[in-house]
Amino acid sequence: MKNYWFFLFLSGMLFATGCKPSGQGAGVQSKTPGPADAALTFEQREFNRQSPGCEQDSNQCARVSAVYPLAVAGPEEAVRRINDTIGAYLRISLAVFAPAPEDIPESLDSIADNFLKEYETVMAEEDGLGQAWSVELDGQVLYQSENLVSVELNTYSYAGGAHPNSFVYLINFDAVTGKALHLNDIVRDTARLRELAEVHFREARELGVDESLSDAGFFWGESFALPENYALTEEGLYFYYNPYEIAAYVVGPTSFTISREQMAGLLAEGY
């Protein structure tokens, strides 16, 4: 199973290389409404596969499912870039047994085949005494403006072991070019932002101003750091720390939003 560091490595690879998806699934579910003047239009897509035993016994069952947004209209280059990036994150999230990025199959069907075959192999070795497995992704457009689109991808996987794994990706795109945006593309002053974020983090975790973050079990003995995942929304700048990112799994995720009022003067022009 992937751990946090594998996800983090792959996220960096996506920004650096722009992996391309294929086999994006079928089944248009609904359109995601955007502002009237938005150039981009999104639709929700679905992908579902399951092992034959699911119909007889849900406890002897493996499933692979994904619901995710794709751009279907807008500037051609922006649509291509956004869909390539979402598709790459999708494949990474579902390919839980891939030991390295280069081993991830190009199609969702191949990814699902590998997961279902692995399940059947384990079930045969354990004489059918294993548990149900699943790998899931649920994605949506969080926010869309004339200049920016933010997307959230929630992932979940269980393939044996002590506990399931969950992870959230937050991706911000330039709505004109489709380029994935970094934090310093969105915010003018990341040093000031870090100060605001620490205040909100302490509030979210009910920690005093002078209380040691390290003693409270956060940041692995290091100083406060901004999360890898953030998204601009209607309300403000949303931050999400995944399990394992800054603390042990049992601590769980941490999330909070810094309002647009509090962000006054910090956001780059147009956001």
Helices and strands as residue ranges (DSSP letters): H 4-17, E 31-32, E 41-50, G 52-55, E 62-73, H 76-94, G 101-103, H 108-125, E 133-144, E 148-158, E 165-174, H 183-186, H 190-204, G 219-221, E 229-232, E 236-241, G 249-251, E 254-259
